[in-house]
Amino acid sequence: MTQAPEAPRTASRRHDREIVALAVPAFGALVAEPLFVLADSAIVGHLGTAQLAGLGVASALLMTAVGVFVFLAYATTAAVARKVGAGDLRAAIRQGMDGVWLALFIGVAVIAVALPTAPSLMELFGASGSAAPYATTYLRISALGIPAMLVVLASTGILRGLQNTKTPLYVAVGGFVANAILNAVLVYGAGLGIAGSAWGTVIAQCGMAVVYLHVVLRGARKHGASLRPDPAGIRACAQAGTPLLVRTLSLRAILLIATAVAARLGDADMAAHQIILSLWSLLAFALDAIAIAGQAIIGRYLGAGDARGAREACHRMVQWGIVTGIVLGLLLIAARPLFLPLFSGDPGVRDAALPALVMVALSQPVCGIVFVLDGVLMGAGDGPYLARAMLLTLAVFTPAALLVPFLGGGLTALWGAMTLMMTVRMLTLWLRSRSGRWIVTGATR
């Protein structure tokens, strides 16, 4: 029997409640993630400009090594949410466990590649002679925590798909506090310098992975889901994540190109870029809280066969994204004089960062739309389109960024190219959302 449609105001209130219930805890968890890098930047920045510049290059590479596999969270969230919408919790958790096993296998492979190639990677991405040794040390130690980081991603995806964003919040906050304490103790108390910062991050990430595994395994036993690795399920998980891998590789290529260009502008600009990128990531993850809610809500609606609810939720979340972007941009402009002294006492670094921060603030409403629609399409399992759209964005951004050292404008021009990149993303995602071709109902897409 077909239900009568709700009044628009009633539907909006219902969607608001769903969004708030999932997005507020997700906001806390997502903000805690870039705070790992911010804490490292704040602590390492007072060791010297070369150390901070080295951290900038190494952390960009580390975030890439982990971030390219973010499909372990995103694809898992969408797939699990669809099964939840269809009422099959056992199958939902079983599919999530395939993602956990895949995360472990990928993590071991990434370590095997990262350890021997660290010095060459520093040279490739333009680390100066003074910064390269610090960058190599940080990357080699931090790489040991990559399997734990990937398990955290996969386990987070399971819980989000189950409409649970509170547990990831508690784990992320605990991990951040542990990371900050460990960094301060190991860098200054033990005198390990930048190596202490890396070890603190590894220990904190491993602790988070242990907590997540305990929660997920308890849920698996409760619903009778098998814990053994299923080769067919793991292959299916990898295949479903391939388009998102392409999408994420394209995005990470953009961030790495930006970092490489900044490194060639000099240590002061590179250090300033590291500060801005950390703040940009913080704002991006905050906006992504609504997108995380979108992945879980859209997947659940489509799994339950409710196309109308999915459309209404998409529209409402875009409104949330725009308003949140405006608020974050205003806060960044108002608070920018307070940020910079926390990370560096070098006047050259602060002078380079200040105008670029204004550019970042002005772009936040665009970012709000981008992150929300990205989450909606991920929740719908529309990975192939997201992959094609990001390849187009990469093609537009690359020449714009590479021309910055030749045309001038410094770091502000580079972040102008980043704003262009986000505008292209907004246009491609908006066109797809308007088409309605992302709406496919059922327990599987």
Kinemage of the C-alpha trace (Angstrom):
@kinemage 1
@onewidth
@group {chain A} dominant
@subgroup {mainchain}
@vectorlist {calphas} color= white
{ca met a 1} P 0.000 0.000 0.000
{ca thr a 2} L 1.422 3.382 -1.020
{ca gln a 3} L 1.738 5.897 1.796
{ca ala a 4} L 0.426 9.425 1.331
{ca pro a 5} L 3.267 11.906 0.829
{ca glu a 6} L 4.209 14.037 3.820
{ca ala a 7} L 3.740 17.791 3.869
{ca pro a 8} L 7.002 19.532 2.854
{ca arg a 9} L 7.499 21.082 6.293
{ca thr a 10} L 6.909 17.771 8.060
{ca ala a 11} L 9.323 15.980 5.727
{ca ser a 12} L 11.952 18.673 6.258
{ca arg a 13} L 11.714 18.335 10.036
{ca arg a 14} L 12.030 14.558 9.791
{ca his a 15} L 15.084 14.840 7.565
{ca asp a 16} L 16.568 17.458 9.875
{ca arg a 17} L 16.251 15.070 12.816
{ca glu a 18} L 17.909 12.271 10.848
{ca ile a 19} L 20.695 14.534 9.632
{ca val a 20} L 21.398 15.956 13.089
{ca ala a 21} L 21.329 12.519 14.756
{ca leu a 22} L 24.017 11.230 12.388
{ca ala a 23} L 25.918 14.383 11.425
{ca val a 24} L 26.606 15.837 14.876
{ca pro a 25} L 28.527 12.786 16.157
{ca ala a 26} L 30.125 12.394 12.708
{ca phe a 27} L 31.220 16.033 12.896
{ca gly a 28} L 33.094 15.380 16.121
{ca ala a 29} L 34.722 12.243 14.754
{ca leu a 30} L 35.718 13.847 11.462
{ca val a 31} L 37.115 16.962 13.130
{ca ala a 32} L 39.217 14.742 15.391
{ca glu a 33} L 40.887 13.094 12.373
{ca pro a 34} L 42.630 16.188 10.937
{ca leu a 35} L 43.393 17.271 14.496
{ca phe a 36} L 45.958 14.452 14.456
{ca val a 37} L 47.848 16.389 11.781
{ca leu a 38} L 47.148 19.751 13.416
{ca ala a 39} L 48.550 18.497 16.728
{ca asp a 40} L 51.626 17.193 14.935
{ca ser a 41} L 51.988 20.518 13.092
{ca ala a 42} L 51.654 22.591 16.255
{ca ile a 43} L 54.196 20.485 18.163
{ca val a 44} L 56.687 19.957 15.328
{ca gly a 45} L 56.360 23.571 14.109
{ca his a 46} L 58.147 24.821 17.212
{ca leu a 47} L 61.112 22.561 16.469
{ca gly a 48} L 61.880 24.687 13.393
{ca thr a 49} L 60.751 25.639 9.885
{ca ala a 50} L 62.659 22.771 8.235
{ca gln a 51} L 60.983 20.236 10.524
{ca leu a 52} L 57.531 21.684 9.795
{ca ala a 53} L 58.213 21.717 6.066
{ca gly a 54} L 59.372 18.084 6.287
{ca leu a 55} L 56.223 17.167 8.174
{ca gly a 56} L 54.198 18.909 5.469
{ca val a 57} L 55.582 16.755 2.662
{ca ala a 58} L 55.600 13.516 4.691
{ca ser a 59} L 52.095 13.943 6.094
{ca ala a 60} L 50.749 14.693 2.608
{ca leu a 61} L 52.231 11.415 1.387
{ca leu a 62} L 50.995 9.522 4.448
{ca met a 63} L 47.494 10.935 4.064
{ca thr a 64} L 47.622 9.867 0.430
{ca ala a 65} L 48.765 6.339 1.297
{ca val a 66} L 45.770 6.007 3.629
{ca gly a 67} L 43.329 8.340 1.923
{ca val a 68} L 43.339 6.582 -1.444
{ca phe a 69} L 41.703 3.649 0.319
{ca val a 70} L 38.948 5.712 1.925
{ca phe a 71} L 36.542 3.584 -0.127
{ca leu a 72} L 36.970 1.093 2.707
{ca ala a 73} L 34.786 3.464 4.732
{ca tyr a 74} L 32.631 5.052 2.045
{ca ala a 75} L 31.704 1.993 -0.021
{ca thr a 76} L 31.178 -0.023 3.143
{ca thr a 77} L 28.853 2.629 4.567
{ca ala a 78} L 26.681 2.631 1.434
{ca ala a 79} L 26.562 -1.161 1.087
{ca val a 80} L 25.836 -1.794 4.754
{ca ala a 81} L 23.183 0.960 4.844
{ca arg a 82} L 21.368 -0.599 1.873
{ca lys a 83} L 21.263 -3.946 3.658
{ca val a 84} L 20.011 -2.191 6.802
{ca gly a 85} L 17.249 -0.533 4.769
{ca ala a 86} L 16.315 -3.954 3.377
{ca gly a 87} L 16.198 -5.380 6.937
{ca asp a 88} L 19.137 -7.838 6.650
{ca leu a 89} L 21.553 -7.014 9.489
{ca arg a 90} L 23.466 -10.291 9.252
{ca ala a 91} L 24.328 -9.695 5.606
{ca ala a 92} L 25.187 -6.078 6.397
{ca ile a 93} L 27.795 -7.009 8.990
{ca arg a 94} L 29.142 -9.883 6.905
{ca gln a 95} L 29.806 -7.479 4.040
{ca gly a 96} L 31.478 -5.090 6.448
{ca met a 97} L 33.802 -7.830 7.704
{ca asp a 98} L 34.980 -8.391 4.134
{ca gly a 99} L 36.049 -4.749 4.165
{ca val a 100} L 38.031 -5.223 7.381
{ca trp a 101} L 39.959 -8.154 5.919
{ca leu a 102} L 40.631 -6.203 2.741
{ca ala a 103} L 41.945 -3.318 4.858
{ca leu a 104} L 44.485 -5.571 6.575
{ca phe a 105} L 45.770 -7.019 3.305
{ca ile a 106} L 46.111 -3.593 1.709
{ca gly a 107} L 47.857 -2.166 4.786
{ca val a 108} L 50.608 -4.766 4.727
{ca ala a 109} L 51.179 -4.162 1.011
{ca val a 110} L 51.453 -0.395 1.497
{ca ile a 111} L 54.091 -0.809 4.226
{ca ala a 112} L 56.146 -3.007 1.906
{ca val a 113} L 56.172 -0.219 -0.678
{ca ala a 114} L 56.530 2.821 1.594
{ca leu a 115} L 59.547 1.817 3.708
{ca pro a 116} L 62.161 1.348 0.961
{ca thr a 117} L 60.912 4.194 -1.258
{ca ala a 118} L 60.621 6.950 1.369
{ca pro a 119} L 63.822 8.891 0.399
{ca ser a 120} L 62.943 8.786 -3.301
{ca leu a 121} L 59.420 9.996 -2.582
{ca met a 122} L 60.769 12.980 -0.646
{ca glu a 123} L 62.937 13.949 -3.615
{ca leu a 124} L 60.103 13.397 -6.084
{ca phe a 125} L 57.754 15.713 -4.221
{ca gly a 126} L 60.220 18.541 -3.883
{ca ala a 127} L 61.321 18.442 -0.238
{ca ser a 128} L 64.287 20.762 0.219
{ca gly a 129} L 67.664 19.458 1.339
{ca ser a 130} L 67.056 20.735 4.854
{ca ala a 131} L 63.534 19.284 5.131
{ca ala a 132} L 64.033 15.908 3.398
{ca pro a 133} L 65.717 14.031 6.308
{ca tyr a 134} L 62.918 14.986 8.684
{ca ala a 135} L 60.288 14.034 6.122
{ca thr a 136} L 61.886 10.626 5.514
{ca thr a 137} L 62.060 9.844 9.236
{ca tyr a 138} L 58.431 10.787 9.794
{ca leu a 139} L 57.129 8.818 6.810
{ca arg a 140} L 59.031 5.594 7.574
{ca ile a 141} L 57.845 5.433 11.178
{ca ser a 142} L 54.264 6.520 10.487
{ca ala a 143} L 53.905 3.954 7.691
{ca leu a 144} L 53.977 1.203 10.328
{ca gly a 145} L 50.556 2.367 11.507
{ca ile a 146} L 48.905 2.173 8.070
{ca pro a 147} L 47.222 -1.248 8.589
{ca ala a 148} L 45.634 0.072 11.782
{ca met a 149} L 44.510 3.239 9.987
{ca leu a 150} L 42.838 1.204 7.240
{ca val a 151} L 41.099 -1.079 9.736
{ca val a 152} L 39.758 2.062 11.394
{ca leu a 153} L 38.367 3.200 8.024
{ca ala a 154} L 36.629 -0.113 7.292
{ca ser a 155} L 35.226 -0.466 10.810
{ca thr a 156} L 33.976 3.107 10.761
{ca gly a 157} L 32.139 2.349 7.510
{ca ile a 158} L 30.373 -0.606 9.125
{ca leu a 159} L 29.152 1.464 12.061
{ca arg a 160} L 28.045 4.370 9.883
{ca gly a 161} L 26.095 1.996 7.674
{ca leu a 162} L 24.400 0.678 10.806
{ca gln a 163} L 23.357 4.312 11.492
{ca asn a 164} L 25.802 4.530 14.414
{ca thr a 165} L 28.056 7.590 14.328
{ca lys a 166} L 28.379 7.959 18.107
{ca thr a 167} L 30.888 5.130 18.591
{ca pro a 168} L 33.265 6.557 15.932
{ca leu a 169} L 33.040 9.878 17.762
{ca tyr a 170} L 34.096 8.362 21.086
{ca val a 171} L 36.962 6.429 19.490
{ca ala a 172} L 38.190 9.418 17.472
{ca val a 173} L 38.187 11.759 20.471
{ca gly a 174} L 40.039 9.190 22.567
{ca gly a 175} L 42.546 8.704 19.757
{ca phe a 176} L 43.151 12.431 19.377
{ca val a 177} L 43.734 12.936 23.101
{ca ala a 178} L 46.135 9.993 23.194
{ca asn a 179} L 47.946 11.252 20.083
{ca ala a 180} L 48.390 14.767 21.481
{ca ile a 181} L 49.727 13.503 24.818
{ca leu a 182} L 52.039 10.968 23.196
{ca asn a 183} L 53.383 13.567 20.753
{ca ala a 184} L 54.174 16.063 23.504
{ca val a 185} L 55.815 13.424 25.682
{ca leu a 186} L 57.837 11.753 22.923
{ca val a 187} L 58.872 14.904 21.027
{ca tyr a 188} L 59.868 17.058 24.000
{ca gly a 189} L 59.897 14.804 27.068
{ca ala a 190} L 61.823 11.951 25.458
{ca gly a 191} L 63.695 14.272 23.100
{ca leu a 192} L 62.862 12.214 19.992
{ca gly a 193} L 62.019 15.213 17.829
{ca ile a 194} L 59.975 14.539 14.714
{ca ala a 195} L 60.416 10.767 15.215
{ca gly a 196} L 58.523 11.068 18.507
{ca ser a 197} L 55.625 12.705 16.700
{ca ala a 198} L 55.474 9.796 14.243
{ca trp a 199} L 55.609 7.147 16.989
{ca gly a 200} L 52.848 8.900 18.915
{ca thr a 201} L 50.588 8.743 15.863
{ca val a 202} L 51.330 5.049 15.277
{ca ile a 203} L 50.529 4.090 18.857
{ca ala a 204} L 47.300 6.112 18.904
{ca gln a 205} L 46.082 4.627 15.612
{ca cys a 206} L 46.784 1.069 16.761
{ca gly a 207} L 44.793 1.691 19.930
{ca met a 208} L 41.853 2.981 17.894
{ca ala a 209} L 41.937 -0.093 15.654
{ca val a 210} L 41.803 -2.431 18.658
{ca val a 211} L 38.728 -0.648 20.035
{ca tyr a 212} L 36.936 -0.736 16.677
{ca leu a 213} L 37.649 -4.436 16.165
{ca his a 214} L 36.215 -5.199 19.599
{ca val a 215} L 32.971 -3.365 18.755
{ca val a 216} L 32.602 -4.849 15.269
{ca leu a 217} L 33.400 -8.405 16.336
{ca arg a 218} L 30.870 -8.165 19.147
{ca gly a 219} L 28.216 -7.100 16.627
{ca ala a 220} L 29.175 -9.926 14.298
{ca arg a 221} L 28.746 -12.533 17.042
{ca lys a 222} L 25.405 -11.017 18.066
{ca his a 223} L 23.926 -11.339 14.569
{ca gly a 224} L 25.624 -14.611 13.659
{ca ala a 225} L 27.856 -13.129 10.943
{ca ser a 226} L 30.952 -15.110 10.041
{ca leu a 227} L 34.332 -13.653 11.025
{ca arg a 228} L 36.382 -15.715 8.587
{ca pro a 229} L 37.830 -14.095 5.463
{ca asp a 230} L 35.667 -14.846 2.430
{ca pro a 231} L 37.758 -14.586 -0.775
{ca ala a 232} L 34.694 -14.012 -2.943
{ca gly a 233} L 33.355 -11.340 -0.592
{ca ile a 234} L 36.737 -9.620 -0.363
{ca arg a 235} L 37.007 -9.566 -4.171
{ca ala a 236} L 33.494 -8.147 -4.450
{ca cys a 237} L 34.366 -5.470 -1.897
{ca ala a 238} L 37.480 -4.527 -3.865
{ca gln a 239} L 35.555 -4.396 -7.152
{ca ala a 240} L 32.830 -2.205 -5.669
{ca gly a 241} L 35.470 0.161 -4.325
{ca thr a 242} L 37.479 0.457 -7.546
{ca pro a 243} L 35.570 3.478 -8.959
{ca leu a 244} L 35.875 5.241 -5.604
{ca leu a 245} L 39.577 4.396 -5.616
{ca val a 246} L 39.907 6.144 -8.988
{ca arg a 247} L 37.945 9.101 -7.635
{ca thr a 248} L 40.097 9.302 -4.519
{ca leu a 249} L 43.373 8.866 -6.420
{ca ser a 250} L 42.387 11.804 -8.593
{ca leu a 251} L 41.640 13.920 -5.528
{ca arg a 252} L 44.857 12.884 -3.823
{ca ala a 253} L 46.783 13.663 -7.006
{ca ile a 254} L 45.352 17.185 -6.801
{ca leu a 255} L 46.504 17.568 -3.183
{ca leu a 256} L 49.954 16.164 -3.967
{ca ile a 257} L 50.362 18.453 -6.981
{ca ala a 258} L 49.445 21.389 -4.751
{ca thr a 259} L 52.006 20.269 -2.156
{ca ala a 260} L 54.716 19.781 -4.803
{ca val a 261} L 54.077 23.261 -6.218
{ca ala a 262} L 54.152 24.792 -2.731
{ca ala a 263} L 57.441 22.993 -1.957
{ca arg a 264} L 59.030 24.581 -5.001
{ca leu a 265} L 57.966 28.038 -3.821
{ca gly a 266} L 60.361 27.734 -0.839
{ca asp a 267} L 60.375 26.502 2.754
{ca ala a 268} L 58.342 29.441 4.071
{ca asp a 269} L 55.591 28.917 1.504
{ca met a 270} L 55.700 25.161 2.064
{ca ala a 271} L 55.364 25.603 5.825
{ca ala a 272} L 52.492 28.066 5.274
{ca his a 273} L 50.861 25.623 2.860
{ca gln a 274} L 51.066 22.895 5.494
{ca ile a 275} L 49.233 25.105 7.979
{ca ile a 276} L 46.552 26.067 5.437
{ca leu a 277} L 46.130 22.501 4.200
{ca ser a 278} L 45.664 21.313 7.773
{ca leu a 279} L 42.988 23.961 8.378
{ca trp a 280} L 41.368 23.262 4.994
{ca ser a 281} L 41.232 19.569 5.873
{ca leu a 282} L 39.681 20.438 9.221
{ca leu a 283} L 36.950 22.471 7.514
{ca ala a 284} L 36.495 19.810 4.839
{ca phe a 285} L 35.986 17.067 7.397
{ca ala a 286} L 33.552 19.270 9.294
{ca leu a 287} L 31.496 19.756 6.106
{ca asp a 288} L 31.829 16.074 5.378
{ca ala a 289} L 29.833 15.325 8.542
{ca ile a 290} L 26.678 16.101 6.564
{ca ala a 291} L 28.002 13.956 3.718
{ca ile a 292} L 28.530 11.041 6.116
{ca ala a 293} L 24.934 11.400 7.226
{ca gly a 294} L 24.027 11.475 3.542
{ca gln a 295} L 25.813 8.211 2.811
{ca ala a 296} L 23.995 6.414 5.610
{ca ile a 297} L 20.570 7.998 5.047
{ca ile a 298} L 20.557 7.756 1.243
{ca gly a 299} L 21.764 4.143 1.333
{ca arg a 300} L 19.057 3.235 3.826
{ca tyr a 301} L 16.278 4.937 1.850
{ca leu a 302} L 17.348 3.317 -1.414
{ca gly a 303} L 17.709 -0.096 0.249
{ca ala a 304} L 14.142 0.274 1.521
{ca gly a 305} L 12.910 1.267 -1.961
{ca asp a 306} L 12.031 4.858 -0.933
{ca ala a 307} L 13.176 6.973 -3.906
{ca arg a 308} L 11.088 9.973 -2.850
{ca gly a 309} L 12.665 10.009 0.612
{ca ala a 310} L 16.122 9.861 -0.978
{ca arg a 311} L 15.381 12.881 -3.195
{ca glu a 312} L 13.977 14.903 -0.294
{ca ala a 313} L 16.917 14.036 1.951
{ca cys a 314} L 19.373 15.074 -0.798
{ca his a 315} L 17.689 18.460 -1.217
{ca arg a 316} L 17.642 19.125 2.505
{ca met a 317} L 21.274 18.153 2.990
{ca val a 318} L 22.403 20.521 0.224
{ca gln a 319} L 20.695 23.339 2.114
{ca trp a 320} L 22.551 22.298 5.239
{ca gly a 321} L 25.839 22.241 3.320
{ca ile a 322} L 25.449 25.780 1.992
{ca val a 323} L 24.564 27.278 5.380
{ca thr a 324} L 27.353 25.376 7.146
{ca gly a 325} L 29.879 26.524 4.538
{ca ile a 326} L 28.913 30.165 5.033
{ca val a 327} L 29.234 29.874 8.808
{ca leu a 328} L 32.627 28.150 8.617
{ca gly a 329} L 33.945 30.732 6.168
{ca leu a 330} L 32.955 33.607 8.446
{ca leu a 331} L 34.500 31.915 11.466
{ca leu a 332} L 37.766 31.327 9.601
{ca ile a 333} L 38.029 34.982 8.554
{ca ala a 334} L 37.301 36.163 12.100
{ca ala a 335} L 39.732 33.746 13.781
{ca arg a 336} L 42.618 33.724 11.290
{ca pro a 337} L 44.869 36.030 13.386
{ca leu a 338} L 44.638 33.486 16.200
{ca phe a 339} L 45.570 30.421 14.113
{ca leu a 340} L 48.935 31.366 12.673
{ca pro a 341} L 50.946 32.029 15.872
{ca leu a 342} L 49.986 28.542 17.081
{ca phe a 343} L 51.928 26.907 14.264
{ca ser a 344} L 54.899 29.108 13.505
{ca gly a 345} L 56.795 32.098 14.854
{ca asp a 346} L 58.346 32.792 11.429
{ca pro a 347} L 56.980 36.115 10.032
{ca gly a 348} L 57.581 34.879 6.462
{ca val a 349} L 55.356 31.865 7.054
{ca arg a 350} L 52.576 33.979 8.524
{ca asp a 351} L 52.747 36.583 5.741
{ca ala a 352} L 52.446 33.849 3.108
{ca ala a 353} L 49.558 32.133 4.866
{ca leu a 354} L 47.313 35.109 5.676
{ca pro a 355} L 45.933 36.027 2.187
{ca ala a 356} L 45.600 32.359 1.209
{ca leu a 357} L 43.450 31.768 4.298
{ca val a 358} L 41.034 34.439 3.078
{ca met a 359} L 40.747 32.579 -0.240
{ca val a 360} L 39.944 29.364 1.640
{ca ala a 361} L 37.287 31.117 3.727
{ca leu a 362} L 35.500 32.550 0.675
{ca ser a 363} L 35.309 29.112 -0.960
{ca gln a 364} L 33.560 27.367 1.935
{ca pro a 365} L 29.949 27.613 0.614
{ca val a 366} L 31.097 25.913 -2.591
{ca cys a 367} L 32.851 23.265 -0.497
{ca gly a 368} L 29.623 22.711 1.454
{ca ile a 369} L 27.723 21.818 -1.721
{ca val a 370} L 30.555 19.624 -3.013
{ca phe a 371} L 30.941 17.501 0.097
{ca val a 372} L 27.220 16.982 0.575
{ca leu a 373} L 26.559 15.902 -3.029
{ca asp a 374} L 29.674 13.723 -2.963
{ca gly a 375} L 28.243 11.926 0.071
{ca val a 376} L 24.801 11.576 -1.497
{ca leu a 377} L 26.198 9.948 -4.648
{ca met a 378} L 28.448 7.673 -2.594
{ca gly a 379} L 25.464 6.599 -0.519
{ca ala a 380} L 23.675 5.773 -3.768
{ca gly a 381} L 26.628 3.666 -4.951
{ca asp a 382} L 27.196 5.992 -7.926
{ca gly a 383} L 30.952 5.414 -7.888
{ca pro a 384} L 31.552 5.238 -11.669
{ca tyr a 385} L 30.194 8.760 -12.179
{ca leu a 386} L 32.232 10.099 -9.255
{ca ala a 387} L 35.355 8.599 -10.824
{ca arg a 388} L 34.708 10.238 -14.204
{ca ala a 389} L 33.891 13.598 -12.616
{ca met a 390} L 37.124 13.642 -10.579
{ca leu a 391} L 39.246 12.749 -13.605
{ca leu a 392} L 37.770 15.788 -15.370
{ca thr a 393} L 38.478 17.945 -12.317
{ca leu a 394} L 42.084 16.731 -12.208
{ca ala a 395} L 42.502 17.630 -15.879
{ca val a 396} L 41.338 21.192 -15.201
{ca phe a 397} L 43.321 21.712 -11.992
{ca thr a 398} L 46.720 20.353 -13.061
{ca pro a 399} L 47.696 23.003 -15.639
{ca ala a 400} L 46.293 25.789 -13.456
{ca ala a 401} L 48.454 24.723 -10.504
{ca leu a 402} L 51.621 24.027 -12.493
{ca leu a 403} L 51.508 27.514 -13.989
{ca val a 404} L 51.618 29.189 -10.556
{ca pro a 405} L 55.460 29.232 -10.191
{ca phe a 406} L 55.796 30.748 -13.664
{ca leu a 407} L 52.956 33.299 -13.559
{ca gly a 408} L 53.536 34.422 -9.971
{ca gly a 409} L 51.039 35.022 -7.205
{ca gly a 410} L 52.694 32.616 -4.802
{ca leu a 411} L 50.661 30.630 -2.327
{ca thr a 412} L 47.546 32.765 -2.814
{ca ala a 413} L 47.478 31.895 -6.525
{ca leu a 414} L 47.926 28.222 -5.690
{ca trp a 415} L 44.889 28.308 -3.417
{ca gly a 416} L 43.031 30.159 -6.153
{ca ala a 417} L 43.646 27.072 -8.293
{ca met a 418} L 42.288 24.941 -5.445
{ca thr a 419} L 39.120 27.067 -5.418
{ca leu a 420} L 38.779 26.530 -9.170
{ca met a 421} L 39.056 22.797 -8.549
{ca met a 422} L 36.204 22.846 -6.023
{ca thr a 423} L 34.029 24.892 -8.397
{ca val a 424} L 34.452 22.297 -11.148
{ca arg a 425} L 33.540 19.554 -8.690
{ca met a 426} L 30.428 21.453 -7.651
{ca leu a 427} L 29.226 21.774 -11.239
{ca thr a 428} L 29.728 18.092 -12.085
{ca leu a 429} L 28.019 16.880 -8.911
{ca trp a 430} L 25.112 19.313 -9.254
{ca leu a 431} L 24.429 18.152 -12.819
{ca arg a 432} L 24.346 14.517 -11.700
{ca ser a 433} L 22.060 15.203 -8.750
{ca arg a 434} L 19.638 17.074 -11.036
{ca ser a 435} L 19.509 14.192 -13.513
{ca gly a 436} L 18.146 11.672 -10.974
{ca arg a 437} L 20.116 8.846 -12.590
{ca trp a 438} L 21.815 8.115 -9.271
{ca ile a 439} L 18.543 6.820 -7.790
{ca val a 440} L 18.601 3.001 -7.947
{ca thr a 441} L 16.582 1.176 -5.265
{ca gly a 442} L 17.111 -2.265 -3.711
{ca ala a 443} L 19.419 -4.072 -1.265
{ca thr a 444} L 22.186 -3.985 -3.890
{ca arg a 445} L 22.807 -1.494 -6.669
